[in-house]
């Protein structure tokens, strides 16, 4: 497991790149680091790249559900783009089913469409 958290000043986005196996604790750790960096730079936009994440099971194991993100510290004013290697059977995740007004704005993108994710965030 490894990840990087960087601030992209030209886009005013905090980018997280995850590699390897992912669990709840790791997702919480990089999320808190990303939020801290975002607050330091007055940023509310995040790109979480799971292109190189080893997924065991379904996509719900990447810990990007609204309740989890809220637990990690994300706010309703935050905008989060999640990049997945292949939406495949989980293509219904493009739009969250149950939207709570206290949750962050979240959208999933296929790794072939990373530029669309940046456009959406900007």
N, C-alpha and C positions, 0 to 999 in steps of 0.2 A: 504494500500500500504506500502510495505517495501522492501528494497533491501540491499544487502551487496556488497561491492567492496573490494576484497582482492588480494594481490600479492602472487603468488605461486613461491617462489624462486627456488625450486627444478626443476620446469618446465619452469621458466621465462615466465609466463603467468599471465595476470590480469584476474581474474574471477569475474563476476557479477552474483549474484543470485537474481532474481526478484520474489517477492511474492505479490499476490493480483492484484488489478486493475492497468492497465497501460494506460498512456496517453502520448502525445508528450512531455509535460513539464517534466514528470518523466524520460522518456527515455533520454531526453537531459541532465538532472541533473546527472543520473548515468553514462552516457557516458562521460561527462566532468570530473567527479571524476575519472573514470577509466583511461582516457587519462592522467590526471595529475599524477596519481600513476605510470602509465607505463613510462612516461617521467622521473620520479624520479629514476626509476630502469632500464633505458635504455632498455625498452621492447617494442615490436611491435606486440605482440600476445595477443588476447583477446578471452575469452570464456564467452558468454552471455547465461545464463541458464534461460529459460522461462518455465521450467517444472511446476512451481507452479503459473504461471501468469494466471489470469482470463481473458480469451480472449472473447471479445464481437465481434462477426462477424468473418471475415476471418483473416488469418494470416498476411495480409498486415497491420494490426493494431498494430504490434509490433515495428514499426518504424525502420526497418533495410534495407530500400531501400538505394541504393547508394547515392542519393542526400541528404537524411536525415542524413546518417552517415557522409558525407562530411560536412554538415552544423553543426553537433555536434563537428567536429574537427578531425575526423579520416582522415588519410592520405592514399595515394596509397600504401605506404610501410607497412601498417598495415594488419594483417591477423586476421579475425574474424570468430569464430565458434559459431553458434547460435543453442542452444539445444531447441527443441520443444517437448511438451508432446506427440504429435501424428501428424505426417505429413499428414496422411489420404488423403483427397482430394487435399491438397496442396503439394503433393509429387513432383509436377513439380518445386517446389522451390529449389530442390536439387542443381540445377545449375542456376544462375541468367541469365535471358534472354538477357538483354541489358547491356553489360559490357562496362564501360567507363574507360579508362586508368587512370583517376584521382581518381577513387574510390578504396576503400579497397578491398582486396581479401576476399570474403565472401562465406561461405558454411553452409548449414543447416544440422542438424543431429537430428535423432529421439532420445528421451530420453533413449531408450533401447541401444543406441550405443554411450554413452558418451565417452567410451574409444577410439572409432574411432575418435572422435573429438579431443581428446588429441593427438593421433598419427598424425593426419593431421596437427595440430599446431606445433608439434615438428618436 
